Amino acid sequence: MNHKLVKLYWLFIILFLTLLKLLSITRADIDFHSNTTAISNESFLLDHLRVGTSNPLDKNSSFGIDRYTFNMTTINDTIIRLENTSLFLANTIVIDSQILASGMRDYAVVIENSVFERSEIVIDSASNVTIVHSQFIMEDIGKDVPNHVVKMYNTGTFFMSDTHFGNQSEQNNPKNTSYSEKKKSTNLGIQLENVRNAELRDSTFTDIKGEKSNGSVMLLKNTDILMVSCQFYHNMAKNGIIFGNNSVNITSINSSFTMNYAGNSGAIFHLTDSCSLTNDGSLFQNNSAREHGAVVFAMYHVTINNKGCLFQYNSAETGGGSVIWMQYNCQLINEQVLI
């Protein structure tokens, strides 16, 4: 009889410890005052986050953050590091911080109604990424070589809508600032590499000052991208505010490109090595380059197709090609175009 009681006692202890272990798996504490939050091979839904306090995480299908502010004391501290985990970020302000996500081929990143100020998002190998109704404020960050604030590698699909990239200090009246006065670099826009399908709608890019950088607004490689009803106003780049090489296919529909400038060539598009560009119903006005091509610089097997577009008051200071400059097996097709 005593032996049976002992066995029952130990069986009860084992069951109790097992239950505690299960509970500890489904609940976790994270302190967001630390520089890095590491989450590996798990999926979480965040509930009632308070910065700097211990809070439970309920195990679910994603890691979510809603209605909070992160403000790190050191620029580019990593506040969240995700591996093999989906991320949902909404109604949140991120300042001087960084979000890193990798190893996410079966996972997604969704960002809604959020503001990023001098902050960076780096995503590698996600199945799909969505950014909507958000803002990226790119003020001077005190670096000789500024970074693109959204970097995406080896990603399936990227969709962005109603999102603004720009320098807040000059958004109120950018016309009062000449290019010669804009010497200090800010953070840059979007970098996409090996993204299968990217789509941008109703988004704006204003006063991004990357006079030392190629592709200050977009730096593209081996990517297909569709831009619909987007606005590019008063941006600067060394070569092309949109810079693409190595099998980049760009389609621009009903978009506007106004008062952009390149210190070298191709104020809007700088394309090389088997790229294609289709402009449909877009406006190109008052853009200028110091050298070749105020709108497009193309080299090595680039195809350009313009349909129903208006090119007005664009200029290249030297080298010819006030609108488009091409060399080495490039092709240009114009249909119902006004120049």
C-alpha positions as CSV (number, residue, x, y, z in Angstrom):
1,M,0.0,0.0,0.0
2,N,2.8,2.4,0.9
3,H,4.6,1.6,-2.4
4,K,1.4,2.5,-4.3
5,L,1.1,5.8,-2.4
6,V,4.8,6.6,-3.2
7,K,4.2,5.9,-6.9
8,L,1.1,8.0,-7.0
9,Y,3.0,10.8,-5.2
10,W,5.8,10.8,-7.7
11,L,3.4,10.5,-10.6
12,F,1.6,13.6,-9.3
13,I,4.9,15.5,-9.0
14,I,5.8,14.5,-12.6
15,L,2.5,15.6,-13.9
16,F,2.7,18.9,-12.0
17,L,6.2,19.7,-13.3
18,T,5.1,18.8,-16.9
19,L,2.1,21.2,-16.6
20,L,4.4,24.0,-15.3
21,K,6.8,23.4,-18.2
22,L,3.9,23.6,-20.7
23,L,2.7,26.8,-19.2
24,S,6.2,28.3,-19.4
25,I,6.4,27.5,-23.1
26,T,3.2,29.4,-23.8
27,R,4.1,32.4,-21.6
28,A,7.4,34.4,-21.9
29,D,8.8,37.6,-20.6
30,I,10.6,40.2,-22.8
31,D,12.2,43.3,-21.6
32,F,12.2,45.9,-24.5
33,H,14.9,48.0,-22.8
34,S,17.5,45.6,-24.0
35,N,19.0,46.2,-27.4
36,T,18.0,42.9,-29.0
37,T,14.9,40.7,-28.7
38,A,15.7,37.3,-30.1
39,I,12.9,35.0,-31.2
40,S,13.8,31.8,-33.0
41,N,11.7,29.1,-34.5
42,E,8.6,30.2,-32.7
43,S,5.5,32.3,-33.4
44,F,4.0,34.7,-30.9
45,L,1.1,37.1,-30.5
46,L,2.0,39.9,-28.2
47,D,-0.6,41.1,-25.7
48,H,-0.4,44.3,-23.5
49,L,3.2,45.2,-24.2
50,R,4.8,47.8,-21.9
51,V,8.3,49.0,-22.7
52,G,10.8,47.9,-20.1
53,T,8.5,45.6,-18.1
54,S,7.9,41.9,-18.1
55,N,4.9,40.9,-20.1
56,P,3.4,37.5,-21.2
57,L,3.4,36.4,-24.8
58,D,0.7,33.9,-25.8
59,K,1.9,31.4,-28.3
60,N,0.0,31.9,-31.6
61,S,0.6,32.4,-35.3
62,S,2.5,35.7,-35.3
63,F,4.5,38.2,-33.3
64,G,2.4,41.4,-33.0
65,I,3.0,44.9,-31.7
66,D,0.1,47.4,-31.5
67,R,0.0,51.1,-30.4
68,Y,3.5,51.5,-28.8
69,T,6.5,53.8,-29.1
70,F,10.1,52.6,-29.2
71,N,12.8,55.3,-28.8
72,M,16.3,54.0,-28.4
73,T,19.0,56.2,-27.0
74,T,21.6,55.0,-29.6
75,I,20.9,55.2,-33.3
76,N,20.3,51.9,-35.0
77,D,20.0,49.8,-31.8
78,T,18.2,46.6,-32.7
79,I,14.9,46.5,-30.9
80,I,13.5,43.3,-32.5
81,R,15.3,40.4,-34.1
82,L,13.1,37.8,-35.7
83,E,14.0,34.4,-37.2
84,N,11.4,32.0,-38.7
85,T,8.6,34.2,-37.3
86,S,5.8,36.3,-38.7
87,L,5.6,40.0,-37.6
88,F,2.6,42.3,-37.4
89,L,3.4,45.9,-36.5
90,A,0.6,48.4,-36.2
91,N,-0.1,52.0,-34.9
92,T,3.5,52.1,-33.6
93,I,6.3,54.7,-33.6
94,V,9.9,53.6,-34.0
95,I,12.7,56.1,-33.4
96,D,16.4,55.6,-33.9
97,S,15.9,51.8,-34.0
98,Q,16.2,48.8,-36.1
99,I,14.1,45.7,-36.9
100,L,15.8,42.6,-38.4
101,A,14.0,39.6,-39.8
102,S,15.6,36.7,-41.5
103,G,15.0,33.0,-42.4
104,M,11.3,33.7,-43.0
105,R,10.5,31.9,-46.3
106,D,7.2,30.6,-44.8
107,Y,6.4,33.7,-42.8
108,A,5.2,37.3,-43.5
109,V,5.8,40.8,-42.3
110,V,2.9,43.3,-42.1
111,I,3.3,46.9,-41.1
112,E,0.3,49.2,-40.8
113,N,-0.3,52.8,-39.7
114,S,3.2,53.2,-38.2
115,V,5.9,55.9,-38.2
116,F,9.7,55.2,-38.5
117,E,12.0,58.1,-37.7
118,R,15.7,57.6,-38.5
119,S,15.0,53.8,-38.3
120,E,15.7,50.8,-40.5
121,I,13.9,47.6,-41.5
122,V,16.0,44.7,-42.9
123,I,14.2,41.7,-44.2
124,D,15.8,38.6,-45.7
125,S,14.0,35.6,-47.2
126,A,10.4,36.4,-46.3
127,S,7.4,34.9,-48.1
128,N,5.7,38.3,-48.4
129,V,6.0,41.8,-47.0
130,T,3.2,44.4,-46.7
131,I,3.6,48.1,-45.7
132,V,0.5,50.3,-45.7
133,H,-0.5,53.7,-44.4
134,S,2.9,54.4,-42.9
135,Q,5.6,57.0,-42.9
136,F,9.4,56.9,-43.0
137,I,11.0,60.2,-41.8
138,M,14.6,60.4,-43.0
139,E,16.4,63.3,-41.3
140,D,20.1,63.6,-41.2
141,I,21.7,60.8,-39.2
142,G,25.2,62.0,-39.0
143,K,26.7,59.2,-41.2
144,D,29.1,59.7,-44.2
145,V,27.3,56.8,-46.0
146,P,23.5,56.8,-45.3
147,N,21.5,53.6,-45.4
148,H,18.3,52.7,-47.2
149,V,15.6,52.5,-44.5
150,V,13.8,49.5,-46.0
151,K,16.1,46.7,-47.2
152,M,14.7,43.5,-48.6
153,Y,16.5,40.4,-50.0
154,N,15.3,37.1,-51.5
155,T,11.6,37.9,-50.8
156,G,8.6,36.5,-52.6
157,T,6.2,39.5,-52.8
158,F,6.4,43.1,-51.5
159,F,3.3,45.3,-51.5
160,M,3.3,48.9,-50.3
161,S,0.4,51.4,-50.4
162,D,-0.3,55.0,-49.1
163,T,3.2,55.3,-47.6
164,H,5.5,58.4,-47.4
165,F,9.2,58.5,-47.5
166,G,10.8,61.9,-46.9
167,N,12.8,64.5,-45.0
168,Q,10.4,66.0,-42.5
169,S,12.4,69.2,-42.1
170,E,11.8,70.2,-45.7
171,Q,8.4,68.8,-46.5
172,N,6.6,72.0,-45.6
173,N,8.1,74.1,-48.4
174,P,10.7,72.2,-50.4
175,K,10.6,74.7,-53.2
176,N,12.5,77.2,-51.1
177,T,15.6,74.9,-50.9
178,S,17.9,74.7,-53.9
179,Y,19.9,71.6,-54.8
180,S,23.2,73.4,-54.0
181,E,22.0,74.0,-50.4
182,K,21.1,70.4,-49.9
183,K,24.6,69.1,-49.1
184,K,23.9,67.0,-46.0
185,S,22.8,63.4,-46.7
186,T,19.8,61.8,-45.1
187,N,18.8,58.2,-44.9
188,L,17.7,56.7,-48.2
189,G,14.6,55.0,-49.5
190,I,14.1,51.3,-50.5
191,Q,16.7,48.6,-51.5
192,L,15.3,45.5,-53.2
193,E,17.4,42.6,-54.3
194,N,16.0,39.3,-55.6
195,V,12.4,40.3,-54.9
196,R,10.1,38.3,-57.2
197,N,7.2,40.7,-57.3
198,A,7.1,44.2,-55.9
199,E,4.1,46.6,-56.1
200,L,3.9,50.2,-54.9
201,R,0.7,52.2,-55.0
202,D,-0.3,55.8,-54.0
203,S,3.0,56.4,-52.2
204,T,5.3,59.5,-52.2
205,F,9.1,60.0,-52.1
206,T,10.1,63.6,-51.2
207,D,13.4,65.4,-50.5
208,I,15.5,62.3,-50.2
209,K,19.0,63.8,-50.4
210,G,21.5,61.1,-51.6
211,E,23.9,63.1,-53.7
212,K,26.7,60.6,-53.0
213,S,24.5,57.5,-53.5
214,N,23.1,55.6,-56.5
215,G,19.4,54.9,-56.3
216,S,18.7,57.2,-53.4
217,V,15.0,56.5,-53.6
218,M,15.2,52.9,-54.9
219,L,18.2,50.6,-55.4
220,L,17.1,47.6,-57.4
221,K,18.7,44.3,-58.5
222,N,17.1,41.3,-60.1
223,T,13.6,42.5,-59.2
224,D,10.3,43.1,-60.9
225,I,8.5,46.2,-59.7
226,L,5.1,47.9,-60.5
227,M,4.6,51.6,-59.5
228,V,1.0,52.9,-59.7
229,S,0.0,56.6,-58.9
230,C,3.2,57.3,-57.0
231,Q,4.9,60.7,-56.7
232,F,8.7,61.4,-56.8
233,Y,9.4,65.0,-55.9
234,H,12.6,67.0,-55.3
235,N,14.9,64.0,-54.7
236,M,18.7,63.8,-55.4
237,A,21.1,61.0,-56.3
238,K,24.6,60.5,-57.7
239,N,23.1,58.3,-60.5
240,G,19.4,57.8,-60.8
241,I,17.0,58.2,-57.9
242,I,15.8,54.8,-59.2
243,F,18.9,52.7,-60.0
244,G,18.6,49.2,-61.4
245,N,21.0,46.6,-62.8
246,N,21.0,42.9,-63.6
247,S,17.5,42.0,-64.8
248,V,15.3,44.7,-63.3
249,N,11.9,45.2,-64.8
250,I,10.1,48.4,-63.9
251,T,6.6,49.5,-64.8
252,S,5.4,53.0,-64.0
253,I,1.7,53.8,-64.4
254,N,0.1,57.2,-63.9
255,S,3.0,58.3,-61.7
256,S,4.8,61.7,-61.5
257,F,8.5,62.6,-61.4
258,T,9.1,66.3,-60.7
259,M,12.2,68.3,-59.9
260,N,14.5,65.4,-59.3
261,Y,18.3,65.7,-59.9
262,A,21.3,63.5,-60.6
263,G,24.9,64.7,-59.9
264,N,26.0,62.5,-62.8
265,S,23.6,60.7,-65.1
266,G,20.0,59.7,-65.3
267,A,18.0,61.8,-62.9
268,I,15.1,59.4,-62.7
269,F,16.1,56.0,-64.1
270,H,19.7,54.7,-64.3
271,L,19.5,51.2,-65.8
272,T,22.2,48.7,-67.0
273,D,22.6,45.0,-67.8
274,S,19.4,43.5,-69.3
275,C,16.7,45.7,-67.7
276,S,13.3,46.9,-69.0
277,L,11.3,50.0,-68.3
278,T,7.7,50.7,-69.2
279,N,6.1,54.1,-68.5
280,D,2.4,54.4,-69.1
281,G,0.6,57.7,-68.6
282,S,3.4,59.1,-66.4
283,L,4.6,62.7,-66.1
284,F,8.3,63.8,-66.2
285,Q,8.7,67.5,-65.5
286,N,11.6,69.7,-64.5
287,N,14.1,66.9,-63.9
288,S,17.8,67.5,-64.6
289,A,21.1,65.7,-64.7
290,R,24.7,67.1,-64.7
291,E,25.6,64.7,-67.5
292,H,23.6,62.2,-69.7
293,G,19.9,61.7,-69.6
294,A,17.6,63.9,-67.5
295,V,15.0,61.2,-67.3
296,V,16.7,57.9,-68.4
297,F,20.3,56.7,-68.6
298,A,20.4,53.2,-70.2
299,M,23.3,50.9,-71.1
300,Y,23.8,47.3,-72.1
301,H,20.6,45.6,-73.4
302,V,17.9,47.9,-71.9
303,T,14.4,48.1,-73.4
304,I,12.4,51.3,-72.9
305,N,8.7,51.6,-73.7
306,N,6.9,55.0,-73.2
307,K,3.1,55.2,-73.8
308,G,1.0,58.2,-73.3
309,C,3.6,60.1,-71.2
310,L,4.5,63.8,-71.0
311,F,8.1,64.9,-70.8
312,Q,8.4,68.6,-70.1
313,Y,11.3,71.0,-69.2
314,N,13.8,68.2,-68.5
315,S,17.5,69.0,-69.2
316,A,21.0,67.5,-69.1
317,E,23.8,69.9,-68.7
318,T,26.5,68.0,-70.7
319,G,26.8,64.9,-72.7
320,G,23.6,65.0,-74.7
321,G,20.3,63.2,-74.2
322,S,18.2,65.9,-72.5
323,V,15.5,63.3,-71.9
324,I,16.9,59.8,-72.7
325,W,20.4,58.6,-73.3
326,M,21.1,55.1,-74.5
327,Q,24.2,53.1,-75.4
328,Y,25.1,49.4,-76.3
329,N,22.2,47.5,-77.7
330,C,19.3,49.4,-76.1
331,Q,15.8,49.8,-77.6
332,L,13.4,52.7,-77.4
333,I,9.6,52.5,-78.2
334,N,7.5,55.7,-78.0
335,E,3.7,55.7,-78.5
336,Q,1.6,58.9,-78.1
337,V,4.4,60.7,-76.2
338,L,4.7,64.4,-75.8
339,I,8.2,65.8,-75.4
